[in-house]
Amino acid sequence: MTVTRPRAPWLIRPVKLPATVPPALTGAWAPTDTRLDDAELLAVPTGHGPEDVAVGAEGHVYSGTEEGDIWRWPPDAHAGAQPDLVVSTGGRPLGIEIDPRDGSLVVCDAYRGLLRVTDDGAVTELTHRAGGRRILLCNNAAVTRDGVVYFTDSSDRFPVSHWRRDLLEHRPNGRLLSFDPASGRTDVVAEGFHFPNGVALTPEQDALLLCETVAHRLVRVSLPDGAVRVLGDLPAYPDNMAPVGDGTYWIALASPRVALAEKLLPHPQLRRIAAVLPTRFQPQPVPYPMAALVDGEGTVLRVLHGPAGRYVMATGVRQHGDTLWLGSLTERAIARVPLS
């Protein structure tokens, strides 16, 4: 089964915004640790774009590709290890989380909505609507101890196949949702985000940290009231994030901020034109991935760099023991990076 891909609006609706200047990679962001350029790559047998990574209780590593396949690598897998195909969702799996209650996968499928996947390949659709609207770009999730899923709907205008148009439109098209398996309810927790992406629960589970990719911000969202507090402006575009478990969090940063995209913000008409040009003529991500470790207030504790661009568009991140796993929107492999 292949799910029909939704069409994107042809024209974007940008407004005039002040230009910004991407901050330099200095201080805590200085490229002193470039170990991402030496990452060990574990290829997917077919397809590309293993966007996120999750690690189960027994150490199995999971990722989903552009073609809809979810793959599972054995514990402590290294380069050359062959993953098993768990299932093909027929859509586009993005964020993958482990339900702490039973070890099943909670999958954000960009086209199908929120899914549950078990190791025998059974797929259950949990929800695809919220607030009277379709979930158009289900992206990343966090699961509480009770099984409540908080997840992002990154854009109510553009599907994942046209994420560049959302970046050029630069409007708050996204929202944070919750799904309660006990009641089957899907609620809108908060709205008005600029491409909300990665989410992670605090240890107390009284708040979420959330990455806004287009606004390159890290915010804290209180639960259950949905009050938002900005923690920091980032020098790169954040994507998925994952808690370590000790009150710190890894953030995958796909690219440093693109100077041309920032300079175009005061020029809505130029952005309208750019949005309908062939992709190669649009502002391009920089082939320079990063992974940042932050605390609950957004203070940067450690940053790993990949300035040579040997593994690009890092969008997923997960620490398991002394290993950091990375996923990518465009590569044909997940990446393994030792932290010591």
C-alpha positions in Angstrom: 0.0 0.0 0.0 1.3 3.4 -0.9 -0.5 6.4 0.6 -1.4 9.3 -1.7 1.0 12.2 -1.3 -0.9 15.5 -0.6 -0.4 18.3 -3.0 1.3 21.5 -1.9 0.0 25.1 -2.6 1.8 26.5 -5.6 2.1 30.0 -4.1 3.5 30.8 -0.7 2.2 33.6 1.5 5.2 35.4 2.8 5.2 38.7 4.7 7.9 41.2 5.2 10.2 40.3 8.0 13.5 41.8 9.3 16.6 40.2 8.0 18.8 38.3 10.5 22.5 37.5 10.5 23.5 33.9 11.3 25.7 34.0 14.4 29.2 32.7 14.1 30.2 29.3 15.3 32.2 30.6 18.3 32.2 30.0 22.0 30.3 26.9 23.0 29.6 26.4 19.2 33.2 26.5 18.1 34.2 23.5 15.9 36.7 22.0 18.2 35.2 18.5 18.0 34.8 17.3 14.4 34.1 13.6 15.1 31.0 13.6 12.9 33.4 13.6 9.9 34.6 10.2 11.1 31.2 8.6 11.7 30.7 4.9 10.9 28.0 4.4 8.4 25.4 1.6 8.4 23.7 1.5 5.1 20.0 0.8 4.5 19.7 -2.1 2.0 17.4 -0.1 -0.3 16.1 3.5 -0.5 17.4 6.6 1.3 16.6 9.1 4.0 16.7 7.2 7.3 15.4 10.4 9.0 15.3 9.4 12.6 16.9 6.8 14.9 15.4 5.0 17.9 17.0 2.4 20.2 14.8 -0.3 21.8 15.2 -1.7 25.3 17.4 -4.6 24.0 19.6 -2.3 21.9 18.0 -2.8 18.5 18.2 0.4 16.3 15.3 1.5 14.2 15.0 4.0 11.3 12.5 4.7 8.5 13.2 5.8 5.0 11.7 8.0 2.2 10.3 4.8 0.6 8.2 4.0 3.7 10.3 1.2 5.1 11.2 0.8 8.7 14.5 -1.1 9.3 15.8 -2.7 12.5 19.6 -3.3 13.1 20.8 -5.8 15.7 22.2 -4.5 19.0 25.7 -3.0 18.8 25.6 -3.1 15.0 28.6 -1.8 13.0 29.2 -1.0 9.4 28.2 -3.9 7.2 25.5 -5.2 9.5 22.3 -6.1 7.7 19.1 -4.7 9.1 15.7 -6.5 9.0 12.7 -5.0 7.4 10.1 -4.5 10.1 7.3 -3.1 7.8 6.6 -0.7 5.0 4.0 1.9 6.1 3.2 3.1 2.6 3.9 6.6 3.8 7.0 8.5 5.0 8.2 7.5 8.5 9.9 10.4 10.2 10.2 10.5 14.0 10.3 7.1 15.8 9.9 6.6 19.6 9.7 3.6 21.8 6.6 3.2 23.9 8.0 2.6 27.4 4.9 0.5 28.3 5.4 -2.3 25.8 8.4 -1.5 23.6 6.3 -0.9 20.5 7.2 1.8 18.0 5.3 5.1 17.9 5.9 6.4 14.4 5.3 9.9 13.0 4.4 9.1 9.4 4.4 12.4 7.5 1.5 11.3 5.2 -0.5 8.8 7.4 -0.3 10.6 10.8 0.6 8.9 14.1 1.1 5.1 13.9 1.9 2.2 16.2 4.2 -0.5 14.8 5.0 -3.8 16.6 8.0 -6.0 15.9 5.8 -8.5 14.0 5.1 -5.7 11.4 1.5 -4.9 12.6 0.6 -1.3 11.9 -2.2 0.5 13.8 -3.2 4.0 12.9 -3.6 6.1 16.1 -4.7 9.4 14.8 -4.6 11.6 11.6 -6.8 14.6 12.7 -6.7 17.2 15.4 -8.7 20.3 16.1 -11.0 19.5 13.2 -8.1 19.4 10.7 -6.0 16.8 9.0 -2.5 16.3 10.4 -0.6 17.3 7.3 3.0 16.8 8.4 3.4 14.5 11.4 7.0 14.9 12.4 8.4 14.0 15.8 7.1 12.7 19.1 7.8 12.0 22.8 5.9 9.4 24.8 5.2 9.7 28.5 5.4 6.9 31.0 1.6 6.5 30.8 1.7 6.3 27.0 0.5 9.8 26.1 2.1 10.9 22.9 3.1 14.5 22.4 4.0 15.2 18.7 4.4 17.9 16.2 2.4 18.7 13.1 5.0 20.8 11.4 2.9 22.6 8.8 -0.8 23.0 8.0 0.2 24.3 4.5 3.0 22.1 3.1 3.6 18.4 3.2 7.2 17.1 3.9 7.9 16.8 0.1 7.7 20.7 0.0 9.4 21.6 3.3 11.5 24.2 1.4 8.3 26.2 0.7 7.5 26.3 4.4 11.0 27.7 5.1 10.6 30.4 2.4 7.1 31.3 3.6 8.4 31.6 7.1 5.1 31.7 8.9 3.9 30.0 12.1 2.1 27.1 10.3 2.8 24.4 12.9 1.3 23.0 16.1 2.0 20.7 19.0 -0.5 17.9 19.5 -1.2 15.1 22.1 -2.7 11.7 21.7 -4.1 9.9 24.8 -4.4 6.1 24.1 -6.7 5.7 27.1 -9.4 7.9 25.7 -8.4 8.0 22.0 -8.5 11.8 22.1 -6.2 14.0 20.0 -5.8 17.5 21.4 -4.0 20.7 20.3 -1.6 21.6 23.0 -0.2 24.8 21.4 -0.2 26.5 18.0 1.8 29.2 16.2 5.2 27.5 15.8 7.6 28.0 12.8 7.9 24.4 11.6 7.9 22.6 15.0 10.0 19.6 14.8 11.9 17.6 17.5 10.3 17.3 21.0 11.6 15.8 24.2 10.0 15.4 27.7 11.6 16.7 30.8 12.5 14.1 33.5 9.5 15.3 35.5 7.3 15.2 32.4 5.8 18.6 33.3 7.2 20.2 30.2 8.6 19.6 26.7 11.6 21.0 24.9 10.7 21.7 21.2 12.8 22.7 18.2 11.4 25.2 15.7 13.4 24.5 12.5 12.4 27.6 10.4 12.8 30.0 13.4 16.0 28.2 14.5 14.8 28.3 18.1 14.7 26.0 21.1 11.6 26.6 23.3 10.1 25.1 26.4 6.4 24.2 26.5 4.8 23.7 29.9 2.3 20.9 30.3 -0.6 20.7 30.3 -1.3 24.4 29.7 0.9 24.8 26.6 2.7 28.0 27.8 5.8 28.7 25.6 9.1 30.1 26.7 12.0 30.7 24.3 15.2 29.2 25.5 17.6 30.3 22.8 18.3 31.3 19.2 20.5 28.7 17.5 23.2 29.2 14.8 21.8 26.2 12.8 18.5 24.6 11.8 17.5 22.2 14.6 15.6 19.0 13.6 14.8 16.0 15.9 15.9 15.9 19.5 16.2 13.2 22.1 16.5 13.1 25.9 19.5 11.4 27.5 17.6 10.8 30.7 19.6 13.0 33.1 18.0 16.3 32.2 20.1 16.8 29.1 19.1 16.5 25.5 20.8 15.9 22.1 19.6 18.1 19.2 20.4 17.2 15.5 21.2 20.3 13.5 20.8 19.6 9.8 22.7 22.7 8.5 24.1 26.0 9.7 21.7 28.9 9.0 21.7 29.9 5.3 22.7 33.5 4.9 20.8 33.9 1.6 17.6 32.7 3.2 18.0 35.2 6.1 18.7 38.1 3.7 15.5 37.3 1.7 13.2 37.7 4.7 12.5 41.5 4.0 11.6 40.6 0.4 8.3 38.7 0.1 8.1 38.9 -3.7 11.6 37.4 -4.1 10.7 34.6 -1.8 7.5 33.9 -3.8 9.7 33.7 -6.9 12.3 31.5 -5.2 9.5 29.1 -4.0 8.5 28.2 -7.6 12.0 27.9 -9.0 13.7 24.5 -9.5 15.2 23.3 -6.2 18.8 23.9 -7.4 18.1 27.6 -7.7 16.6 27.9 -4.1 18.7 28.6 -1.0 20.5 25.4 -0.2 21.3 23.7 3.1 25.0 23.8 3.9 26.7 20.3 4.0 27.8 20.7 7.6 25.9 18.6 10.2 26.1 19.2 14.0 24.8 17.6 17.1 24.4 19.7 20.3 24.0 18.6 23.9 21.9 21.1 25.9 20.4 21.2 29.4 16.8 21.9 30.3 17.4 25.7 30.0 19.0 25.4 26.6 22.6 25.9 27.8 24.9 24.3 25.3 27.1 21.7 27.0 28.8 20.1 24.0 28.7 20.3 20.2 29.9 17.8 17.6 30.7 19.1 14.1 31.0 17.6 10.6 32.6 20.5 8.6 33.8 18.2 5.8 30.3 17.1 5.1 30.9 13.4 5.0 27.4 12.7 6.4 25.0 15.5 5.6 21.5 16.7 6.7 21.7 15.1 10.1 18.0 15.1 11.2 17.8 12.3 13.9 19.9 11.8 17.0 19.9 9.3 19.9 22.4 8.5 22.6 22.6 4.8 23.7 25.4 4.1 26.2 28.6 5.6 24.8 27.3 5.7 21.2 25.5 8.6 19.4 23.3 7.5 16.5 22.4 9.8 13.7 19.8 9.8 11.0 19.6 11.9 7.8 16.9 13.2 5.6 19.0 12.5 2.5 21.7 10.0 3.1 21.5 6.2 2.5 22.8 5.2 5.9 22.4 5.9 9.6 25.6 6.9 11.4 27.3 5.7 14.5 29.6 8.0 16.5 31.5 7.1 19.7 31.2 9.7 22.4 34.3 8.9 24.4 
